[in-house]
Amino acid sequence: MNRPNLIWVALLIFIISSCSSSNNESVNNDEINISKVILYHNGDIITMEGDNPEYAEALVVDKDKIVFVGSEIEAKEKYMNFSKVDLKGKTLVPGFVDGHVHFSALGTQALSANLLASPDGEVNTIDDLIRVFKDWTNNNEPELFNGWYIGMGFDDAIFGKFPTKDDLDKVSKEVPVMAIHISGHFCVINTKGLEVAGITSDTENPEGGIIRRVSGTNEPNGVLEELAAIPLMGKTITPDTPEKIDKFTNAAQDLAISFGYTTAQEGRASTNHEALAKFATEGKLKIDVPSYIDYAIPKYFETDWYSTEYKNHYRIAGIKLTLDGSPQGRTAWRTEPYLIPPDGESADYNGYPAIPEDEKVQEIVNMAYKNSWQLLVHCNGDAAADQMIRAVSNAANEFGNTDRRTTLIHGQYIRYDQIDSLAKYDIIPSLFPMHTYYWGDWHRQIIGEEKGSHISPTKTALKKCGIVTSHTDAPVALPNLMMILWTTVNRQTRSGDIIGPEEALTPYEALKTITIWGAYQHFEEDTKGSLKPGKLADLVILSDNPLKVDPLSLKDILVLETIKEGNSIYKRE
């Protein structure tokens, strides 16, 4: 190339560069940076910093980090070259961090028959269940779920009773059929399913589980509880080929990001850890997934996936221990009897433990404390919480208790004196106030008006412990974090009653449970949970400001866009 041509090329580059600068697409004022700088403005930007709501006029992202939060004038002075995102009056908040969700199972929720009651589905009677399930089988093959037809989310509290094998035989007599309870702690299978599972009149109940029987006989009626159900459910819903693993995991994260998740916990991992690790290794995860390994398979802690740092958006974060079952299913372990025992149980029935022996529970908790593994413990009933507190007390005295962030999951029937113990041993309460809407009316029937009205005592937990997180426990319900806000703030039941109003949080406190406090629970408050320079650009754009709308409208707020580390990964059409 001759010299005149070089001059023209240089001039052309200069002109293009000048045009780019005038269009605000490039460089930082402080240093040359070839990355795209983005300025968000003209909306409600809630930082989630501080005890009271704080707003910023502008937020600037560079690559994967937030680099500026403050006034728009100052942002434009500091960053002369940028792309603008006009929020158009919408609301920008940190990406959501649910206190407890089962990420892998979201794929099953997305792909199986939707047996949820309204407003999340349309199964409000057993006849509805049969109809919806049969319609689903017309468009889906049993090969998707390892030879079974699978539906998720039926609620016996809505029906007034459990479906049985006879009901599911109306869906199919040739193919095994499984309907998974909304709690995830029960399932119902048809006659063919009992045959495939090898469950007969001679099959004894496993420890920590019950095979329900036809009244007056030993014949299974198709309903399986707890550890009679959970292993079988795991076998049927776990994808068994690389193609299925990709299909299920993509469906899981697509569902999660549509509700604003930028971090989605795998709340009880077993062998699905290997599938998640493979998916991450292949670079397919779009959001962070901290995984909590079931206590029975500690071998996974010996891998390099156990880390405080994510590798391709995945890490093993700690260990999971389950001590009882479902309160709405009446398998939560209580110190008092249920007022309405399940079919076939005596008047003194009070649920039952998953692990009856305190010595075994102590061994598991000691293993976690000795190895400094963060411990998440599923406790719904107060007897289960007593068992947890006994074990944690002993382990803390033996191994120390500095910044472990042990977390109690659910705590529906936790007593106020037990919350004092949580505070004493620095146990984070991750409560489940969505129960107030979905099962508040039912709880008041099965444990009494007073106790039933004070399930999920979030305000008391916050006052005594200084922090509380909330969760959807999806796929128990849809992973709709706006329902967390609505239920935590309003405590309104399906019938319209307000229960335990003194346990309601403010909208700002409720938003903290799924942002900065959720990040703290996961040891990630330095990088997530609030809008602050240096933190990851994990952001969610909402249709309305949760702090300004009528509290009864919180559930109607929509996630418009989800942004993970500066990259838009979901936009509502």
MARTOR-961840 format. One line per field, with one value per residue (C-alpha): x, y, z. Coordinates in Angstrom, 1 decimal, m for minus. Example, Ala and Ser with C-alpha at 12.3 -4.5 7.8 and 13.67 -1.06 7.14 Angstrom:
BEGIN
east <- 12.3 | 13.7
north <- m4.5 | m1.1
up <- 7.8 | 7.1
END
This chain:
BEGIN
east <- 0.0 | 1.4 | 1.7 | m1.4 | m3.6 | m2.2 | m3.2 | m6.7 | m7.0 | m5.8 | m8.3 | m11.1 | m10.3 | m10.3 | m13.7 | m15.2 | m13.7 | m15.2 | m18.6 | m18.4 | m17.6 | m20.5 | m22.8 | m21.6 | m20.5 | m17.0 | m14.3 | m14.1 | m12.9 | m10.3 | m8.5 | m8.7 | m11.1 | m12.2 | m15.2 | m18.7 | m19.7 | m23.4 | m25.3 | m28.7 | m30.9 | m34.4 | m35.9 | m36.1 | m32.7 | m32.9 | m29.4 | m30.4 | m27.6 | m28.5 | m31.3 | m33.7 | m34.3 | m31.7 | m32.1 | m29.5 | m30.1 | m27.7 | m25.7 | m22.8 | m21.6 | m18.2 | m17.8 | m19.1 | m18.9 | m20.8 | m18.4 | m20.6 | m23.8 | m24.9 | m26.1 | m26.6 | m24.6 | m21.6 | m21.9 | m21.8 | m18.8 | m16.9 | m17.8 | m18.1 | m18.4 | m21.1 | m24.3 | m27.4 | m30.2 | m33.3 | m35.3 | m38.4 | m39.6 | m39.1 | m37.3 | m33.7 | m32.8 | m30.0 | m30.3 | m32.3 | m30.8 | m33.4 | m32.7 | m33.7 | m34.7 | m34.1 | m32.5 | m32.3 | m35.9 | m37.0 | m36.4 | m38.9 | m41.3 | m41.0 | m41.4 | m43.8 | m47.6 | m48.5 | m50.7 | m50.6 | m53.8 | m54.8 | m53.3 | m50.2 | m52.2 | m55.7 | m55.8 | m58.3 | m60.0 | m59.0 | m61.1 | m59.0 | m55.9 | m57.0 | m58.1 | m54.9 | m52.7 | m54.4 | m54.1 | m50.4 | m49.9 | m51.4 | m48.4 | m45.6 | m43.9 | m43.0 | m39.4 | m38.8 | m39.1 | m37.4 | m40.6 | m43.0 | m45.7 | m44.8 | m46.9 | m45.9 | m47.6 | m51.0 | m52.2 | m54.4 | m55.1 | m57.1 | m58.7 | m59.6 | m58.0 | m55.2 | m55.7 | m54.9 | m53.8 | m57.4 | m57.5 | m54.2 | m55.3 | m57.7 | m54.7 | m53.1 | m53.2 | m50.4 | m47.7 | m46.5 | m47.9 | m46.5 | m48.1 | m45.7 | m47.2 | m46.6 | m44.3 | m42.0 | m42.3 | m45.1 | m46.1 | m49.0 | m48.4 | m50.9 | m51.2 | m48.7 | m46.3 | m46.6 | m45.8 | m42.7 | m41.5 | m42.0 | m44.3 | m46.7 | m48.7 | m45.6 | m43.4 | m42.6 | m42.4 | m38.8 | m37.3 | m38.5 | m41.3 | m44.7 | m46.5 | m50.2 | m52.6 | m56.2 | m58.3 | m58.6 | m55.9 | m52.2 | m52.7 | m50.8 | m53.2 | m50.6 | m49.7 | m46.0 | m44.7 | m41.2 | m38.4 | m40.9 | m41.4 | m38.2 | m35.8 | m38.4 | m39.0 | m35.3 | m35.0 | m37.9 | m37.2 | m33.5 | m32.5 | m30.6 | m28.9 | m26.6 | m29.4 | m32.0 | m29.6 | m29.1 | m32.9 | m33.8 | m31.0 | m31.7 | m35.4 | m34.5 | m32.4 | m34.8 | m37.5 | m35.3 | m34.1 | m37.6 | m38.3 | m35.1 | m32.8 | m29.1 | m28.2 | m30.3 | m29.4 | m29.4 | m30.9 | m30.3 | m27.9 | m27.1 | m25.8 | m27.3 | m24.2 | m22.3 | m24.7 | m24.5 | m20.7 | m20.7 | m23.1 | m20.9 | m17.7 | m19.3 | m19.9 | m23.7 | m24.7 | m25.9 | m26.4 | m24.6 | m25.7 | m24.3 | m25.0 | m25.7 | m24.8 | m26.9 | m25.2 | m25.2 | m22.6 | m19.8 | m17.4 | m18.2 | m16.5 | m13.2 | m13.5 | m12.4 | m16.0 | m16.1 | m15.0 | m15.9 | m15.3 | m17.5 | m16.1 | m18.2 | m21.0 | m21.1 | m19.7 | m20.4 | m21.3 | m22.1 | m24.0 | m27.8 | m29.5 | m33.2 | m34.7 | m38.5 | m41.1 | m43.9 | m46.2 | m49.0 | m48.6 | m48.6 | m45.3 | m43.5 | m42.3 | m44.1 | m44.0 | m47.8 | m50.4 | m52.0 | m55.7 | m56.5 | m54.3 | m53.7 | m55.9 | m55.1 | m53.2 | m54.2 | m55.3 | m51.8 | m50.1 | m47.5 | m45.5 | m42.2 | m38.4 | m36.4 | m33.6 | m35.0 | m31.6 | m30.1 | m26.7 | m26.8 | m27.9 | m25.0 | m22.5 | m23.7 | m23.6 | m20.2 | m18.9 | m20.1 | m18.6 | m15.3 | m14.8 | m16.2 | m18.8 | m21.8 | m24.8 | m28.4 | m31.0 | m34.5 | m36.8 | m40.5 | m41.8 | m40.7 | m39.5 | m37.2 | m36.0 | m35.3 | m33.3 | m31.3 | m30.6 | m29.4 | m26.9 | m25.7 | m25.2 | m23.0 | m21.0 | m20.5 | m19.2 | m16.7 | m15.6 | m16.3 | m19.0 | m17.3 | m19.1 | m20.5 | m23.8 | m25.6 | m29.1 | m32.5 | m34.6 | m38.4 | m39.2 | m43.0 | m43.8 | m40.8 | m41.5 | m40.5 | m38.1 | m36.4 | m35.8 | m33.8 | m31.6 | m31.1 | m29.8 | m27.6 | m25.9 | m25.9 | m28.2 | m29.7 | m33.5 | m34.6 | m38.3 | m41.1 | m43.9 | m45.4 | m47.2 | m49.3 | m51.2 | m50.9 | m51.7 | m52.5 | m56.1 | m55.1 | m52.5 | m55.1 | m57.2 | m54.5 | m52.6 | m55.1 | m56.0 | m53.3 | m50.4 | m51.5 | m51.7 | m48.0 | m46.3 | m43.2 | m42.6 | m40.4 | m40.6 | m39.7 | m36.9 | m35.6 | m35.7 | m33.9 | m31.5 | m30.8 | m31.2 | m33.8 | m34.0 | m37.0 | m37.5 | m39.9 | m38.6 | m39.5 | m40.7 | m42.9 | m44.4 | m43.4 | m40.1 | m42.0 | m40.1 | m42.8 | m45.0 | m42.4 | m42.7 | m46.5 | m46.9 | m44.2 | m45.7 | m49.4 | m49.7 | m53.1 | m54.5 | m56.4 | m59.7 | m58.6 | m57.9 | m54.8 | m52.9 | m50.3 | m50.1 | m47.4 | m45.1 | m45.3 | m42.2 | m42.1 | m41.7 | m38.1 | m37.3 | m39.0 | m36.9 | m33.8 | m34.6 | m34.0 | m31.2 | m28.5 | m29.6 | m29.8 | m26.3 | m25.1 | m26.5 | m24.4 | m21.2 | m21.5 | m22.5 | m19.2 | m20.0 | m23.9 | m27.1 | m26.8 | m25.9 | m22.5 | m19.3 | m17.1 | m20.0 | m21.1 | m23.5 | m26.3 | m29.4 | m33.1 | m35.5 | m39.0 | m42.2 | m43.0 | m41.3 | m42.1 | m41.6 | m44.2 | m47.0 | m50.0 | m48.7 | m51.6 | m50.2 | m46.8 | m47.6 | m48.5 | m45.0 | m43.3 | m39.6 | m38.9 | m35.2 | m32.5 | m28.9 | m26.0 | m22.6 | m23.5 | m25.1 | m28.8 | m29.9 | m33.7 | m36.1 | m39.9 | m41.5
north <- 0.0 | 3.5 | 6.4 | 8.4 | 5.3 | 4.9 | 8.5 | 7.9 | 4.7 | 6.6 | 9.4 | 6.9 | 5.2 | 8.6 | 9.5 | 6.2 | 6.5 | 10.0 | 8.8 | 6.0 | 8.4 | 10.7 | 7.7 | 6.9 | 3.3 | 3.1 | 4.5 | 5.2 | 8.7 | 7.4 | 4.8 | 3.3 | 0.3 | m1.6 | m3.1 | m1.8 | 0.5 | 0.6 | 3.3 | 2.5 | 5.6 | 7.1 | 4.6 | 3.6 | 2.1 | 0.5 | m0.2 | m2.4 | m0.8 | 0.3 | m0.2 | 2.0 | 2.2 | 4.1 | 5.2 | 6.1 | 8.1 | 6.1 | 2.8 | 2.1 | m1.4 | m2.2 | m5.8 | m8.0 | m5.5 | m2.5 | 0.4 | 3.4 | 4.1 | 7.6 | 10.8 | 10.8 | 14.0 | 12.5 | 9.3 | 11.3 | 13.3 | 10.2 | 8.0 | 10.1 | 7.1 | 4.5 | 2.9 | 4.0 | 1.8 | 3.9 | 2.2 | 4.2 | 4.5 | 0.8 | m0.5 | m1.9 | m4.2 | m6.7 | m10.1 | m12.5 | m15.0 | m17.4 | m18.9 | m22.4 | m23.8 | m27.1 | m26.0 | m29.4 | m30.2 | m27.0 | m28.9 | m31.6 | m28.9 | m27.3 | m30.5 | m32.6 | m32.3 | m29.2 | m30.5 | m27.2 | m25.6 | m22.1 | m19.6 | m21.5 | m24.2 | m25.5 | m28.7 | m27.9 | m31.4 | m35.0 | m34.9 | m31.9 | m33.9 | m36.9 | m34.6 | m32.4 | m35.5 | m37.4 | m34.3 | m34.1 | m37.8 | m37.1 | m34.9 | m36.5 | m39.9 | m41.9 | m42.2 | m38.5 | m39.7 | m43.1 | m45.0 | m43.1 | m40.5 | m37.8 | m34.9 | m32.5 | m30.3 | m31.8 | m30.6 | m32.8 | m29.8 | m28.4 | m31.7 | m32.6 | m36.1 | m37.8 | m39.4 | m43.1 | m45.7 | m46.1 | m42.4 | m42.7 | m45.9 | m43.6 | m41.8 | m45.1 | m48.8 | m49.7 | m47.1 | m46.4 | m43.1 | m40.9 | m37.8 | m35.9 | m34.0 | m30.2 | m30.7 | m33.1 | m35.5 | m37.7 | m39.3 | m41.4 | m44.1 | m46.2 | m50.0 | m50.4 | m48.1 | m50.3 | m53.3 | m51.7 | m50.4 | m53.9 | m52.7 | m55.3 | m56.2 | m57.9 | m54.8 | m53.3 | m49.6 | m48.2 | m46.3 | m42.7 | m43.5 | m45.1 | m47.1 | m46.2 | m49.2 | m49.8 | m49.5 | m52.7 | m54.5 | m54.5 | m53.7 | m50.6 | m47.8 | m46.0 | m43.2 | m43.2 | m41.0 | m39.5 | m42.2 | m44.6 | m42.0 | m39.9 | m42.6 | m43.8 | m40.2 | m39.7 | m42.7 | m41.7 | m37.9 | m38.0 | m37.8 | m40.8 | m39.7 | m36.7 | m35.4 | m35.5 | m33.9 | m31.0 | m30.7 | m30.8 | m28.4 | m25.9 | m26.0 | m25.5 | m22.4 | m20.9 | m21.1 | m19.7 | m16.7 | m15.8 | m15.1 | m13.0 | m15.6 | m14.8 | m17.3 | m20.5 | m22.9 | m26.7 | m27.4 | m31.1 | m32.6 | m36.3 | m37.9 | m35.0 | m33.1 | m35.0 | m33.8 | m30.3 | m30.4 | m31.7 | m29.1 | m26.4 | m27.8 | m27.5 | m23.8 | m24.1 | m22.6 | m19.0 | m18.3 | m19.3 | m22.6 | m23.3 | m26.9 | m28.5 | m32.2 | m34.7 | m35.8 | m39.5 | m38.8 | m36.7 | m38.1 | m35.1 | m32.8 | m34.4 | m32.9 | m29.4 | m28.5 | m27.8 | m24.2 | m20.7 | m19.7 | m20.7 | m22.6 | m22.0 | m20.8 | m24.0 | m25.0 | m27.2 | m24.8 | m27.1 | m30.1 | m30.7 | m32.6 | m33.4 | m34.1 | m34.4 | m34.0 | m31.7 | m29.8 | m29.5 | m33.2 | m33.8 | m35.6 | m32.7 | m33.9 | m32.0 | m32.2 | m32.1 | m34.2 | m33.0 | m32.1 | m33.9 | m37.0 | m38.5 | m41.4 | m44.5 | m42.7 | m42.5 | m39.4 | m39.0 | m38.8 | m36.0 | m36.8 | m38.5 | m37.9 | m38.6 | m39.9 | m41.1 | m41.5 | m38.3 | m40.1 | m40.4 | m36.8 | m35.7 | m37.7 | m35.8 | m32.4 | m33.1 | m34.1 | m30.8 | m28.7 | m30.6 | m30.1 | m26.5 | m27.4 | m25.0 | m26.9 | m26.5 | m28.4 | m29.0 | m28.7 | m28.0 | m29.3 | m28.1 | m31.5 | m31.6 | m28.1 | m29.3 | m32.2 | m29.8 | m27.4 | m30.2 | m31.4 | m27.9 | m26.9 | m30.0 | m29.5 | m25.7 | m26.4 | m29.0 | m27.5 | m23.8 | m21.6 | m18.7 | m17.6 | m20.9 | m19.6 | m22.8 | m22.4 | m23.8 | m24.4 | m23.9 | m23.7 | m23.6 | m24.7 | m23.3 | m22.0 | m18.6 | m20.0 | m21.9 | m18.7 | m17.6 | m20.7 | m19.9 | m16.4 | m18.0 | m20.3 | m17.9 | m20.1 | m18.3 | m18.7 | m19.3 | m19.3 | m20.1 | m17.5 | m18.6 | m21.1 | m18.3 | m18.1 | m21.6 | m23.5 | m21.0 | m22.1 | m25.7 | m25.2 | m23.6 | m26.7 | m29.2 | m27.5 | m25.0 | m21.4 | m19.8 | m21.9 | m22.0 | m18.3 | m18.0 | m20.2 | m18.7 | m16.1 | m13.9 | m10.7 | m12.3 | m14.2 | m10.9 | m9.1 | m11.8 | m13.1 | m9.8 | m11.5 | m13.8 | m15.2 | m16.5 | m19.1 | m20.6 | m24.2 | m24.6 | m26.9 | m27.0 | m23.9 | m21.9 | m20.1 | m16.8 | m14.5 | m11.8 | m14.3 | m14.3 | m10.6 | m10.7 | m13.4 | m12.1 | m8.7 | m9.5 | m13.0 | m13.4 | m16.9 | m18.4 | m17.6 | m13.9 | m14.0 | m12.2 | m14.5 | m13.4 | m9.8 | m9.0 | m11.4 | m9.5 | m7.8 | m4.4 | m4.5 | m3.4 | m6.1 | m8.7 | m7.6 | m8.0 | m11.6 | m12.4 | m10.0 | m9.0 | m11.4 | m14.2 | m13.4 | m13.3 | m16.8 | m18.1 | m16.2 | m14.0 | m10.6 | m9.1 | m9.8 | m10.0 | m8.8 | m5.0 | m2.4 | m1.2 | m0.5 | m3.7 | m6.1 | m8.3 | m6.8 | m9.2 | m7.2 | m7.5 | m5.0 | m5.1 | m3.7 | m1.8 | m0.7 | m3.2 | m0.4 | 2.0 | m0.2 | m1.3 | m4.3 | m6.4 | m5.8 | m7.2 | m10.5 | m8.8 | m7.3 | m8.9 | m9.6 | m7.7 | m8.5 | m10.6 | m9.6 | m11.8 | m10.3 | m7.6 | m9.9 | m9.9 | m13.5 | m13.0 | m10.5 | m10.8 | m10.6
up <- 0.0 | m0.9 | 1.5 | 0.2 | 0.8 | 4.3 | 5.1 | 3.8 | 5.9 | 9.0 | 8.3 | 7.9 | 11.2 | 12.9 | 11.4 | 12.5 | 16.0 | 16.2 | 15.2 | 17.7 | 20.5 | 19.6 | 19.7 | 23.2 | 22.5 | 23.8 | 26.1 | 29.8 | 30.7 | 33.2 | 31.0 | 27.5 | 27.7 | 24.6 | 26.4 | 26.1 | 29.0 | 29.7 | 31.6 | 33.1 | 33.8 | 33.9 | 36.3 | 39.9 | 40.7 | 44.2 | 45.5 | 48.5 | 50.4 | 53.9 | 56.4 | 54.4 | 50.7 | 48.7 | 45.1 | 42.5 | 39.3 | 37.3 | 37.3 | 35.1 | 34.1 | 32.5 | 31.4 | 34.2 | 37.1 | 38.4 | 38.3 | 39.3 | 41.2 | 41.7 | 40.0 | 36.2 | 35.9 | 37.6 | 35.6 | 32.4 | 33.6 | 34.6 | 31.6 | 28.4 | 26.1 | 26.8 | 25.6 | 27.3 | 28.6 | 29.2 | 31.9 | 30.9 | 34.4 | 35.2 | 38.2 | 38.4 | 41.4 | 42.1 | 40.6 | 42.8 | 45.2 | 46.5 | 49.9 | 48.9 | 45.5 | 43.8 | 40.5 | 38.8 | 39.6 | 37.8 | 34.5 | 35.6 | 36.6 | 33.2 | 31.2 | 33.2 | 33.5 | 35.5 | 38.4 | 40.4 | 41.6 | 40.6 | 40.2 | 39.1 | 37.3 | 36.9 | 38.9 | 41.7 | 41.9 | 41.3 | 38.2 | 37.0 | 37.7 | 35.6 | 32.7 | 32.7 | 33.1 | 30.2 | 28.0 | 28.7 | 27.8 | 24.4 | 23.6 | 25.5 | 25.4 | 28.6 | 27.3 | 28.5 | 32.1 | 31.9 | 30.8 | 33.2 | 32.8 | 35.3 | 36.7 | 39.5 | 42.0 | 43.1 | 46.4 | 48.6 | 50.8 | 47.8 | 47.0 | 50.6 | 50.1 | 48.2 | 44.8 | 44.7 | 42.2 | 41.1 | 40.0 | 38.1 | 36.4 | 34.6 | 33.1 | 31.9 | 32.8 | 30.4 | 31.4 | 34.9 | 36.1 | 38.9 | 40.4 | 42.6 | 45.6 | 45.7 | 48.7 | 46.9 | 49.9 | 48.5 | 45.3 | 44.0 | 41.4 | 39.5 | 39.5 | 36.7 | 38.7 | 41.8 | 39.7 | 38.1 | 41.5 | 43.0 | 45.8 | 46.9 | 50.0 | 51.4 | 51.0 | 54.4 | 55.1 | 54.9 | 57.7 | 57.4 | 55.0 | 54.7 | 52.0 | 52.5 | 52.3 | 51.2 | 54.3 | 56.2 | 54.1 | 53.5 | 49.8 | 48.7 | 47.6 | 45.5 | 48.0 | 49.0 | 51.8 | 52.4 | 52.0 | 50.4 | 47.7 | 47.4 | 46.1 | 43.5 | 42.4 | 42.0 | 39.7 | 37.5 | 37.0 | 36.7 | 33.0 | 31.8 | 28.6 | 27.7 | 25.4 | 28.2 | 30.7 | 28.4 | 27.7 | 31.4 | 32.5 | 29.8 | 30.7 | 34.4 | 33.8 | 31.2 | 33.8 | 36.5 | 34.5 | 33.5 | 37.1 | 37.7 | 39.2 | 38.7 | 41.4 | 41.8 | 44.6 | 44.0 | 47.4 | 47.7 | 45.2 | 44.8 | 41.7 | 39.7 | 40.9 | 38.1 | 35.5 | 36.7 | 36.8 | 33.2 | 32.0 | 33.7 | 32.2 | 28.8 | 29.4 | 29.2 | 32.6 | 32.3 | 36.0 | 39.2 | 40.8 | 44.3 | 45.1 | 48.5 | 48.6 | 50.4 | 53.6 | 52.4 | 49.6 | 51.1 | 48.4 | 46.2 | 48.7 | 47.6 | 44.1 | 43.1 | 42.7 | 46.4 | 46.5 | 47.5 | 43.8 | 40.9 | 38.0 | 34.9 | 37.2 | 39.3 | 42.7 | 45.7 | 48.5 | 51.4 | 52.7 | 53.1 | 55.9 | 56.0 | 59.4 | 58.7 | 56.0 | 54.8 | 57.1 | 54.6 | 54.0 | 57.8 | 57.8 | 59.5 | 63.0 | 65.8 | 69.6 | 69.5 | 67.6 | 64.4 | 65.0 | 61.8 | 61.3 | 57.9 | 56.8 | 58.8 | 61.6 | 65.3 | 67.2 | 68.8 | 65.4 | 65.3 | 62.1 | 62.2 | 61.9 | 58.8 | 61.1 | 64.4 | 66.2 | 67.6 | 67.5 | 63.7 | 63.3 | 65.6 | 63.4 | 60.3 | 61.9 | 63.4 | 60.0 | 58.6 | 61.4 | 61.6 | 57.8 | 57.9 | 55.3 | 55.4 | 56.6 | 55.4 | 57.5 | 56.4 | 59.5 | 59.3 | 62.6 | 66.0 | 67.1 | 64.1 | 65.0 | 68.5 | 67.1 | 64.9 | 67.7 | 70.0 | 67.4 | 66.4 | 70.0 | 70.6 | 67.4 | 68.0 | 71.5 | 70.1 | 66.8 | 67.3 | 65.7 | 63.9 | 60.7 | 59.6 | 58.4 | 59.2 | 57.8 | 59.0 | 55.9 | 56.1 | 59.8 | 59.3 | 62.9 | 64.7 | 68.2 | 69.4 | 72.0 | 69.2 | 67.4 | 70.4 | 69.9 | 66.3 | 67.3 | 70.0 | 67.5 | 64.6 | 62.6 | 59.6 | 59.4 | 55.8 | 56.1 | 53.7 | 54.0 | 50.7 | 52.9 | 54.3 | 51.0 | 49.6 | 52.8 | 55.5 | 55.7 | 55.8 | 58.6 | 60.8 | 60.4 | 61.1 | 64.0 | 65.3 | 64.7 | 66.9 | 65.8 | 62.2 | 62.0 | 63.1 | 60.6 | 59.0 | 61.8 | 59.6 | 61.6 | 64.9 | 63.2 | 61.7 | 65.0 | 66.9 | 64.3 | 62.4 | 59.1 | 57.5 | 54.0 | 52.1 | 49.4 | 46.9 | 47.4 | 43.7 | 42.2 | 45.3 | 43.7 | 40.6 | 41.2 | 41.2 | 43.5 | 43.3 | 45.1 | 47.9 | 48.2 | 48.1 | 50.7 | 53.0 | 53.1 | 53.0 | 54.7 | 53.0 | 52.6 | 49.7 | 51.5 | 51.9 | 55.6 | 57.0 | 59.4 | 61.9 | 60.6 | 63.2 | 61.4 | 58.1 | 56.7 | 54.9 | 51.1 | 51.5 | 54.1 | 51.9 | 48.9 | 51.1 | 51.8 | 48.1 | 47.4 | 49.9 | 52.7 | 50.2 | 49.0 | 52.6 | 53.3 | 50.5 | 51.6 | 48.5 | 49.9 | 48.7 | 45.1 | 44.9 | 46.5 | 46.2 | 43.5 | 44.5 | 42.6 | 42.4 | 42.6 | 39.8 | 37.3 | 38.2 | 37.6 | 37.1 | 35.5 | 36.9 | 35.5 | 38.7 | 41.9 | 44.8 | 47.3 | 45.7 | 44.5 | 46.5 | 48.5 | 47.2 | 43.7 | 44.4 | 42.8 | 39.6 | 39.0 | 36.0 | 35.4 | 32.1 | 31.8 | 33.6 | 33.3 | 34.5 | 34.8 | 32.3 | 29.7 | 29.0 | 29.4 | 29.4 | 28.0 | 28.3 | 24.8
END
